[in-house]
């Protein structure tokens, strides 16, 4: 199996937006997402109205949005960090189903944690995961997140800066 390095790229190009639309229209990819079901349609409308090659500002309106890429700079998903008080909430999607199960999600989560803890200087990062999303539960546990509380349809996981630093040591 080929090893992949994962990077988070903040520049969002029009071609990335089309990839995101494809992912958000794939039932397997969005099955457990909390995103509005019309997000893909909204992105299409924005792309048709705006004639710009770079759409970064549109995706970063209430936090930081990254394209997850491999060492070939191929977009395979996205990661979003949203400020929540002294912390941040993380949402990650590996949209390229051929890349599922290869450890790319955990690598992307670690990159997102570095950004949240070292650039934003937050105390904690949370992730709200659908109760039935076993893949995400497994990957967030693998990275070091701990179950914090049970919500009606989700489990909230969290990791503090101190817990993250202990894992890195």
Helices and strands as residue ranges (DSSP letters): E 6-9, H 14-24, H 27-30, H 39-49, H 56-59, E 64-70, E 75-84, E 87-94, G 97-99, H 104-114, I 115-119, E 124-130, H 134-143, E 146-150, E 154-160, H 161-168
